[in-house]
Amino acid sequence: MRFALLFLALTGCKEDCVHMCQRMETWLNECGLTWEDNFSEQDWSSIDDCYDDHAESSSKEDATCRTRAKKYDKQSCW
């Protein structure tokens, strides 16, 4: 996991997108859900896929990630 975060920092993934991916993973784990079941339309099977999709995020995408991260901070399992 540390390697992935270092890689993201070097490739340009913005902090808000990293936080969003981490919140998504926390939410999935808390709810007993999987990446495949909930993010199949993005073809994500792990947090690494989320990171990969945001590796070259723009400032506009970073703002979107910030909004989505807040959503997952508040989202309940049911």
N, C-alpha and C positions, 0 to 999 in steps of 0.2 A: 504494500500500500504506500509506503514512503517513497518508493521508486516512482510510482504513478504520479504522486503529487509533485515530486521534483521534475519529472518529465513535463507535466502540465505547466509548471512555472517557466520552464525553458522554452516551451513551444507557444506560449501566449494565451493559454486558457485563463480567462479572467476569474478573479476570486469569487465573484457572485455566481458564476456558473459552476465552479467547484462546490460551493456551498449548496447550491440547488441539488446537484447530484448526490451529495452527502445526505441532505435532508430526505431526498427520495429513498435512498437506501435505508435510512433509519426508519422511515415510515413503513416501508415494505417489511423490514424485520420485526417491527413492533406489531404489525398486523398479520404476520405469518403469510405474506404474499411473496410472489416471485417477480423478477424483472420481466420474464417471458410472458407471464399472464397479464401484466399491466401495461407493458410498453412494447407489445408485439408490433404495433404499427410503425414504431421507430426502429424495429429490429434490434432492440437492446436485450442482452441476456445477462448483463452485469453492469456494475458501476463504471467499469472501464469503457464500455460502449458509450455511456453518457459522457464521460470525459472526452473520448475520441471525437464525438460529434460537436463538442464545444472547444476543441483545441485551438481553433482559429477564430474565436468569437470576436465580433465587432463591439463597439460601445453600445449600439442599439440592442444587440443580442444579449449583452451583459445586463442591460436594464430589464429585458424580458426575463432573464434568469433570476434577477433579484425579486421580481414580482412572483414568479413561480415558486421560489424558495420560501417566500412568506406564506404562500398557499399551503405548502407542505408542513410548515411550522404549525399551522392551525388545524390541519386536516385530521379528522378522527378516522379510525378504522372502519366504522360502520356508518 
